[in-house]
């Protein structure tokens, strides 16, 4: 049975068994596990990236700073840390769509996107996204990019971790940053999904 075939219950049972073993061996404590869970639920993750995107959509000066030095601009909002030391933000436009991959492993800007999704680490995504991005976006994510729009695929590494500033959806004039942030997803900041206004 492959990892893909395992049920969520089987995966949860394995994680719990591994956690228990590590605690029993003295390598972890329950408090350490709880703290890591809290960090990735509340202190880092796509909700923080969404906050950055919403601010960039509503504040032209911040947007310019974000595109110039993403790490410093995020730090202005108190966002940073491990795996986010050297971030670069790429802005989607009417003419260019950006998508992110890590062909070597799974380098990824954790402070703004949280933990990488499983598919991001899969060899099929890592190799196919570079060779046939338009096809991968359409077939794997249901995201059709018009032929008239260029797709640029960026290869993250331990030195530079890329992420996307997606285009602001139409019909959101006058929305607050909080309303806008609620539209932004992790996948839209990787470049594999659009941001859609909620009707």
Helices and strands as residue ranges (DSSP letters): G 3-5, H 8-24, H 30-38, I 39-43, H 46-58, H 60-68, H 70-76, E 87-91, E 96-101, H 110-113, H 118-121, H 123-131, H 133-141, E 150-155, E 161-165, H 177-181, H 186-190
